């Protein structure tokens, strides 16, 4: 992860984590993600096998799943829960999630195996309930949403004005279209009365 002018930038859009026994299915997900222009980390990619030859995988996986990816997507299964490297990847992702305000770990269930650190209250996708293409589409929606700018904070003066109620002009306009407007107010009542009529106070 590097700090850019608009916030952190990542080498990968998503780091895929799975057991070797599940790699055939996850390779389909990886392939369709790459076709859609998503930057992925997938340890079972052919080019990664050569690239990672001789490297310390403990260091590599910790860096990727804790620092270098925008999202982590673990594919949870019986095999995943038993494998040493998938456990390491999941723990590094969980360490990163501790400091994230938004969802970072996006679990996909291949079966109903319980995984240490993955609480039952976390929303997971279930692979058997959707196609690979649908899974990819849902991730693209998540990725796109994470890139949208957040709404700017409301200035203090505007917030105070909203609490005080609308101006005379605003009250007149609101009375014409607001769905909760209950009828005209007396002209002498003032904007505050119109505001209370609309809000039901």
Steps between C-alpha positions, in 0.01 A plus 500: 500500500625846410357836590379697198356848479146360521577240766667158510575316176535122471694268274207258482125555496447167672709221647339158456565244772416132469623150574673307219206259488267790407735669254324371186178681592677815622706508179172550311422799721852634454479465122169685471622775732809551286285512186312790660823688570525417872853483641518177698742310718449125466781278620406213266531711184762347272707820480498534880645153548811602306510851646478377859754221458758538778313776686400489866127434466430591860628853439338525157153390612505726803594802287236429236208420730582767756627787285499463122140410410182708512292196595566144613268223381541172691324190361402321818483121501602198705832497315550873558458467877764225514768649279796686649546758223132587469488546879794739480334699221174520692672617819685775312173611340330505841783713640441753222121491549549609861609845378251539213180704530335309215485132408839370386460121525236374253443132586362249251377171644566178311342301784377556856834461680554733794817707474679647800471878495205504258200590713159359403366856481724580200313496170648236271423404143420133442662366185244226439222759490638698205702473183860611473385784276258624766772486766725708276224755440440539873870559560511762226212681671693492828818623334318781323326609821832515684636739237213749532579820694334537835251782552658818638404595854215747540636843598407606852299802384293291261439238767385769744269648238345160436430457871340843516263426212464642149495862397179667382579421136590139584182457700293621207671262260485203736129546549443442128667162463589335829309168536443555871359849459159504669349809352567873487608690807387846585713768342573649841623174646851536351741239365544321830130412509522367144800290597312355798196431282714304256699307757195419711643653820 
